Amino acid sequence: MSETVRNFIAGTWCDAADQRSFQSYNPADLEDVIATVPLSSRADVDRAVTAAREALPAWRRLPAPRRGELIFRAAELLTANKDRLGNLVSREMGKVLAEGLGDVQEAIDIGYYMAGEGRRLQGETVPSELPDKDCKSVRFPLGVVALVTPWNFPIAIPSWKLFAALICGNTAILKPSSDTPACAAAFVEILEQAGFPAGVVNLVCGPGGEAGEYLLTHPGVDAASFTGSCAAGEALEAKLAALHRPVALEMGGKNAIIVMEDADLELALEGVLWGAFGTTGQRCTATSRVVVHQSVYGRFLTMLAERAAALKLGYGVDPETQVGPLINERQFERVLKYVQIGKEEGARLVTGGQRITDGPLATGFYLAPTVFADVRPTMRIAQEEIFGPVLSVIPCSGLDEAISIVNGSRYGLSSAIYSRNVNTTARAERDLETGIVYINASTIGAEVQLPFGGWRHSGSGHPEAGGRGGAIDFFSKTKVIYRDFSGKLQKAQIDKMDEGFPPLPSLDNQEHEHV
């Protein structure tokens, strides 16, 4: 059934100011219209920013434990509505139902986690070098934050950004992908039901080129968080640098799994299949390369090709489906282009690479899971992010070469190694230049209690999620406070408390001459 989605501004659901709209579709069946959605303009963004700014003073003064209680209530509501939301994710984004439910579970997990942060939000208290003086640091919100999120995790990623921003005392405007606005609206509706005050959370739908870019560069916005392509993120970073505006970027990946000669090949195969073809390869942490030791290369390739060819494609809500469709025609054509590039570069197409044109799947964006063999590390299909079910298999002679191949990409998000040798895995976790490393597991599967982010061109150095160095550090700023209660002027680094210490020995050069 199709529904009508509206913007959410200042606590009210509303159409676009100029009444324009667009539709979102089920990528598994383009005849299935998910929602009619506001096509927002600058006027809508202006209203949302104004609402967020007006709500900021009261929200930032609300004690953080109270803010955490509202986030906890949202997590409880997400739990109660998990099945309904998971089905919506599967319909609007196309991922299989188990993954749609996992998308919602990730929002539940980060909700509970960030709710607890309301009773922490630690600063530091440290000793002073002077008497009758104390020193501490405390966290303050950034202000009004703009959050732009992608379509591949349409509830999880908004929750990562929103819950972290809200617990720190910020107010927010969420601009979701135009491919999954119904999921975003359903998530914001949960926050409304949880009791967040009007204007604290705002939702503006519409294309990135019109609503998104204007929001991110709006003079009333204090900071921005963006998840999307590397090209879009780097362009945004340059624009916001000129505005001196903090920005957290999570961008692309060219993630790889190393399979060593002593690996449990069956276990490695399961990890590669899940990493490469889960979410139809449309994850920033998806396995795009597998680097296999030459002594097991042929055997592993045969196993991989057989299993990849047998994966069942279909509607995400069908419990037997293992791989769903690509999100839209633009992404589908992009992936097909890379299949052609791989052929032209001389890689050997082992399985897949063609659109599914028969039967009921002909109405969706389905591509057979694709495996290229004998790929050279410098080929474009081994260097550029494809964001689809296309896997490059690369042989290697040993660990050093394997690590060099993995690191020989401009990206640095996730990597993995399969080996039974603890020394081998220890060297790999030390030398792999990625923000996330898995041992005997796939390149996907991060948990919310640790930071999520990439190195080099995969991110800006401000990870999502929890843990030290995670999203709390981005969405808050530090104020250092020195309090002197001595009743007199004291000068740090100048006034010293030397009384009671014996005099230091002379350091005259003559006394220390070598004989």
C-alpha positions in Angstrom: 0.0 0.0 0.0 1.2 3.5 -0.9 1.3 6.1 1.8 1.8 9.9 2.0 5.0 11.1 3.7 5.3 14.6 5.0 8.1 16.8 6.3 8.3 17.2 10.1 9.1 20.8 11.1 8.6 22.4 14.5 6.6 19.4 15.7 4.1 19.4 12.8 3.8 17.1 9.8 3.5 19.3 6.7 3.7 19.3 2.9 6.4 21.2 0.9 5.8 24.9 0.9 5.2 24.9 -2.8 3.2 21.7 -2.7 5.6 19.8 -5.0 6.1 16.0 -4.5 7.8 12.9 -5.8 7.4 9.2 -5.3 9.6 6.4 -3.8 9.4 2.9 -5.3 10.1 -0.7 -4.3 13.3 -1.5 -6.3 12.1 -5.1 -6.5 8.9 -4.1 -8.3 8.8 -0.7 -9.8 5.0 -0.9 -10.0 4.9 -0.8 -6.2 4.8 2.8 -5.2 5.9 3.1 -1.5 5.1 6.7 -0.8 4.3 10.2 -2.2 6.9 12.5 -0.6 7.4 16.3 -0.3 9.9 17.7 -2.9 11.3 20.3 -0.5 12.8 23.6 -1.5 14.9 26.2 0.3 11.9 27.6 2.0 11.3 24.3 3.7 14.9 24.1 4.8 14.7 27.6 6.1 11.7 26.7 8.2 13.4 23.6 9.6 16.5 25.5 10.6 14.5 28.2 12.3 12.6 25.6 14.2 15.8 23.8 15.3 17.4 27.1 16.4 14.4 28.1 18.4 14.3 24.8 20.2 18.0 24.8 21.0 18.2 26.9 24.2 15.6 24.8 26.1 16.9 21.5 24.8 20.6 22.1 25.6 19.6 23.1 29.2 17.6 19.9 29.7 19.8 17.7 31.9 21.6 15.0 29.8 20.1 12.1 31.8 16.6 13.5 30.9 17.6 13.6 27.3 18.8 10.0 27.7 15.4 9.0 29.1 13.7 10.2 25.9 16.1 8.3 23.7 15.5 5.2 25.8 11.8 5.6 25.2 12.5 5.8 21.5 14.5 2.6 21.7 11.6 0.9 23.4 9.2 2.1 20.7 11.5 0.9 18.0 11.6 -2.5 19.7 7.8 -2.6 19.8 7.6 -1.7 16.1 10.5 -3.7 14.8 8.6 -6.0 12.6 6.6 -3.2 10.9 9.7 -1.1 10.3 11.8 -4.1 9.1 9.2 -4.9 6.5 9.1 -1.2 5.4 12.9 -1.2 5.0 12.8 -4.4 3.0 10.1 -2.9 0.6 11.6 0.5 0.2 15.3 -0.3 0.1 15.1 -3.9 -1.2 17.3 -5.7 1.3 16.1 -9.1 2.5 13.8 -9.1 5.5 16.4 -10.5 7.9 18.6 -7.5 7.0 15.7 -5.1 7.2 15.0 -6.3 10.8 18.8 -6.0 11.5 18.7 -2.4 10.3 16.0 -1.6 12.9 17.9 -3.6 15.6 20.9 -1.5 15.0 18.8 1.6 15.7 17.5 -0.1 18.9 21.1 -0.9 20.0 22.4 2.6 19.4 19.4 4.0 21.1 20.0 2.1 24.3 23.7 2.8 24.2 23.3 6.6 23.7 20.6 6.7 26.3 23.2 5.5 28.8 25.6 8.2 27.7 23.3 10.7 29.2 24.6 9.7 32.6 28.2 9.8 31.4 29.2 12.4 28.8 32.6 12.4 30.6 35.0 15.3 30.7 38.1 15.3 32.8 39.1 16.6 36.2 42.8 16.8 36.7 45.1 18.2 39.4 46.5 21.8 39.2 50.1 22.6 39.6 49.0 25.5 41.9 47.4 25.3 45.4 43.7 26.1 45.9 42.9 25.7 42.2 41.0 23.0 40.3 40.9 22.1 36.6 38.2 20.4 34.5 36.8 20.0 31.1 33.1 19.6 30.2 31.1 18.9 27.0 28.8 21.4 25.3 26.6 20.8 22.2 27.6 22.2 18.9 24.2 23.7 18.3 22.0 23.1 15.2 23.3 20.1 13.2 22.4 19.0 9.6 22.3 15.3 9.0 22.3 13.8 5.5 21.9 10.1 5.3 22.0 7.4 2.5 19.5 4.8 1.4 21.4 1.6 2.2 20.7 1.7 6.0 17.6 3.9 6.0 16.8 3.6 9.8 20.2 2.5 11.3 22.3 5.4 10.0 19.8 8.2 10.9 19.7 6.7 14.3 23.5 6.7 14.6 23.6 10.4 13.9 20.4 11.6 15.6 20.8 9.8 18.9 24.5 10.9 19.3 23.6 14.5 18.3 20.6 14.6 20.6 22.2 13.2 23.7 24.9 15.9 23.5 22.2 18.6 23.5 22.1 19.5 19.8 18.9 20.0 17.8 18.8 18.5 14.3 17.5 18.5 10.8 17.5 15.1 9.0 17.6 15.0 5.2 17.3 11.4 4.1 18.0 9.9 0.8 15.2 10.4 -1.8 15.2 6.6 -2.3 14.1 5.8 1.2 12.1 8.7 2.7 9.3 6.6 4.0 11.7 4.8 6.3 13.1 8.1 7.6 9.6 9.4 8.2 8.6 6.2 10.1 11.7 6.6 12.3 11.0 10.3 13.0 7.4 9.4 13.9 8.9 7.1 16.6 10.8 10.0 18.0 7.7 12.1 18.0 5.8 9.4 19.9 8.7 9.2 22.4 8.0 12.8 23.4 10.9 14.9 22.0 9.9 18.6 22.1 8.9 20.4 19.0 11.8 21.6 16.9 14.4 19.3 18.4 14.1 16.8 15.5 13.1 18.0 12.1 12.7 16.1 8.8 13.1 17.6 5.3 12.7 15.3 2.3 14.0 16.0 -1.2 16.9 15.6 -3.5 20.4 16.3 -2.3 21.2 18.8 -5.0 18.4 21.1 -4.0 17.5 20.5 -0.3 20.6 18.7 0.9 23.3 21.0 -0.2 21.4 24.1 0.9 20.8 22.6 4.3 24.5 21.6 4.8 25.7 25.1 3.9 22.9 27.0 5.6 24.1 29.9 7.7 21.9 28.8 10.6 23.6 25.4 10.8 26.5 24.9 13.2 27.8 21.5 12.1 27.1 18.7 9.5 27.3 15.0 9.3 27.1 13.3 5.9 27.2 9.6 4.8 27.5 9.0 1.0 29.8 8.8 -1.9 33.5 9.8 -1.7 33.0 12.3 -4.5 30.1 14.0 -2.9 31.7 14.0 0.5 35.0 15.5 -0.7 33.1 18.3 -2.5 31.1 19.0 0.6 34.3 19.0 2.8 35.8 21.7 0.6 32.7 23.9 0.8 32.3 23.6 4.6 36.0 24.2 5.1 35.5 27.7 3.6 32.7 28.2 6.2 34.9 26.9 9.0 32.0 24.4 9.8 32.7 21.1 11.5 31.8 18.1 9.3 31.8 14.4 9.9 32.1 12.4 6.7 31.6 8.6 6.2 32.3 7.7 2.6 33.4 4.9 0.4 35.4 1.7 0.8 37.2 -0.9 -1.2 37.2 -3.6 1.4 39.1 -6.8 1.1 39.3 -10.2 2.8 42.6 -12.1 2.9 42.4 -15.9 2.7 45.6 -17.5 3.8 46.8 -21.0 3.0 46.0 -22.3 6.5 42.5 -20.8 6.6 39.3 -22.7 7.3 38.1 -22.4 3.7 34.5 -23.2 4.4 34.4 -20.5 7.1 36.2 -18.1 4.8 33.7 -18.9 2.0 30.7 -18.0 4.2 32.4 -14.7 5.2 33.1 -13.8 1.6 29.6 -14.6 0.4 28.1 -12.6 3.2 30.4 -9.7 2.8 30.2 -9.5 -1.0 26.5 -10.2 -1.6 24.7 -9.3 1.6 22.7 -6.1 1.0 23.4 -6.8 -2.7 26.9 -5.5 -2.1 25.4 -2.0 -1.2 27.3 -1.4 2.0 30.3 0.8 2.6 31.9 -2.2 4.3 30.9 -4.7 1.6 33.7 -7.1 0.5 34.7 -6.0 -2.9 38.0 -7.8 -3.1 39.2 -11.2 -1.9 43.0 -11.8 -1.8 43.7 -15.6 -1.8 46.9 -17.4 -1.2 48.0 -19.0 -4.5 48.3 -22.5 -2.9 44.5 -22.6 -2.3 43.4 -20.1 -5.0 42.0 -22.6 -7.5 40.1 -24.6 -4.9 38.7 -21.6 -3.2 37.7 -20.0 -6.5 35.7 -23.1 -7.5 33.9 -23.2 -4.2 33.1 -19.5 -4.4 31.8 -19.6 -8.0 29.5 -22.5 -7.2 28.0 -20.9 -4.2 27.7 -17.5 -5.7 25.9 -18.9 -8.8 23.4 -20.7 -6.5 22.4 -17.7 -4.5 18.6 -17.1 -4.7 17.5 -13.6 -5.9 14.1 -12.3 -5.2 11.8 -10.0 -3.2 13.3 -9.0 0.1 10.1 -10.0 2.0 10.3 -13.6 0.6 12.0 -15.6 3.4 13.9 -17.7 0.8 15.5 -14.7 -0.8 19.3 -14.3 -0.3 20.0 -11.4 -2.6 17.7 -8.5 -3.3 17.7 -5.9 -6.1 19.9 -2.9 -6.6 18.3 0.3 -5.3 17.6 2.2 -8.5 18.3 2.4 -12.2 21.2 4.8 -11.8 23.0 2.5 -9.5 22.1 -0.5 -11.6 23.6 1.1 -14.7 26.7 2.0 -12.7 27.3 -1.6 -11.6 26.7 -2.9 -15.2 29.3 -0.4 -16.4 31.9 -1.8 -14.0 31.1 -5.4 -15.2 31.9 -4.2 -18.7 35.1 -2.5 -17.5 36.2 -5.7 -15.8 35.8 -7.6 -19.0 37.7 -5.0 -21.0 40.5 -4.9 -18.5 41.1 -8.7 -19.0 39.6 -10.0 -15.8 38.0 -13.4 -16.1 34.2 -13.4 -15.5 33.5 -16.6 -13.6 29.8 -16.2 -12.9 27.1 -13.6 -13.0 27.3 -10.2 -14.6 23.9 -10.1 -16.3 20.6 -8.6 -15.6 17.8 -10.9 -14.6 15.2 -10.4 -17.3 12.9 -13.5 -16.9 9.8 -14.0 -14.7 8.7 -11.7 -11.9 12.2 -10.3 -11.2 12.2 -8.6 -14.6 10.3 -5.7 -13.1 13.2 -4.9 -10.6 16.8 -4.0 -10.7 18.3 -7.5 -10.3 21.9 -8.4 -11.2 23.2 -11.9 -10.9 26.0 -12.1 -8.2 29.2 -11.5 -10.1 32.7 -13.0 -9.6 35.8 -11.9 -11.5 38.9 -14.1 -11.2 42.6 -13.4 -12.0 42.1 -9.7 -11.2 45.2 -7.6 -11.1 45.4 -5.2 -8.1 45.7 -2.2 -10.4 42.5 -2.9 -12.4 39.7 -0.4 -12.0 37.4 -3.1 -10.6 40.0 -3.7 -7.9 40.5 0.0 -7.1 37.2 1.9 -7.5 34.1 1.5 -5.3 31.3 -0.3 -7.3 28.6 -0.6 -4.6 27.0 -3.7 -6.0 27.3 -7.5 -6.1 30.6 -7.6 -7.9 33.6 -9.4 -6.4 37.3 -9.4 -7.6 39.4 -12.4 -6.7 43.1 -11.7 -6.6 45.9 -14.2 -6.1 48.9 -13.6 -3.7 52.1 -15.3 -2.8 52.1 -14.6 0.9 51.0 -12.3 3.7 53.3 -9.4 2.8 51.9 -9.3 -0.7 48.4 -9.7 0.5 48.7 -6.7 2.9 50.3 -4.6 0.2 47.4 -5.4 -2.1 44.8 -4.5 0.5 46.6 -1.3 1.4 47.1 -0.4 -2.3 43.7 1.4 -2.5 42.8 5.0 -1.7 40.2 3.8 0.7 40.7 2.5 4.3 37.4 1.4 5.8 37.3 -2.3 6.6 39.4 -5.4 6.0 39.5 -9.0 7.2 41.8 -12.0 7.3 41.1 -15.7 7.6 44.0 -17.7 9.1 44.5 -20.2 11.9 47.9 -18.8 12.8 47.8 -16.2 15.6 51.1 -14.7 14.5 49.8 -14.2 11.0 46.6 -12.5 12.2 48.5 -10.3 14.7 50.8 -9.0 11.9 47.7 -8.4 9.7 45.8 -6.4 12.4 48.9 -4.3 12.9 49.7 -3.6 9.3 46.3 -3.4 7.5 45.6 0.3 7.0 41.9 0.3 7.7 39.7 1.7 10.5 38.2 -1.7 11.1 39.9 -5.1 10.9 38.2 -8.5 11.4 39.9 -11.7 12.3 38.2 -14.8 10.9 35.1 -12.9 10.1 33.8 -10.9 7.2 34.3 -7.2 6.5 30.8 -6.4 7.8 29.4 -6.7 11.3 30.4 -3.7 13.4 28.8 -3.2 16.8 27.6 0.1 18.2 29.7 0.2 21.4 32.9 0.9 19.4 33.6 3.7 16.8 32.8 3.1 13.2 34.9 4.9 10.7 37.5 4.7 8.0 41.0 5.9 7.3 42.3 7.9 4.3 39.6 8.7 1.7 37.0 6.6 3.5 36.2 9.3 6.1 37.1 12.6 7.7 38.4 11.1 10.9 35.2 11.6 12.9 33.7 8.1 13.4 30.1 7.2 14.0 28.7 5.1 16.9 30.1 4.7 20.4 33.3 4.2 22.3 36.2 6.5 22.9 36.7 8.6 19.8 33.2 7.9 18.5 30.2 10.2 17.6 30.0 11.8 21.0 33.4 13.4 20.4 32.1 15.0 17.2 28.7 16.1 18.3 30.1 17.9 21.4 32.7 20.6 22.0 35.0 20.8 25.0 35.2 23.7 27.4 38.1 23.8 29.9 37.4 25.5 33.2 40.0 26.6 35.7 38.8 27.8 39.1 41.1 29.5 41.5 39.9 29.9 45.1 43.2 31.0 46.6 42.1 34.6 46.9 45.3 35.9 45.2 46.8 36.1 41.7 48.6 32.8 40.9 50.6 32.5 37.7 50.8 29.0 36.1 54.3 28.0 34.9 55.7 31.1 36.8 54.7 30.6 40.4 56.3 27.4 41.7 55.9 25.5 44.9 59.6 24.8 45.6 59.4 25.1 49.4 60.5 22.0 51.2 62.4 20.5 48.3 66.2 20.3 48.6 68.1 22.4 46.1 69.0 20.7 42.8 72.6 20.0 42.2 74.5 22.4 39.9 74.6 21.4 36.3 77.7 23.5 35.6 79.5 22.0 32.6 82.8 21.9 34.4 81.5 19.6 37.0 80.3 17.1 34.3 83.4 17.0 32.1 84.5 13.5 31.1 87.8 12.4 32.5 
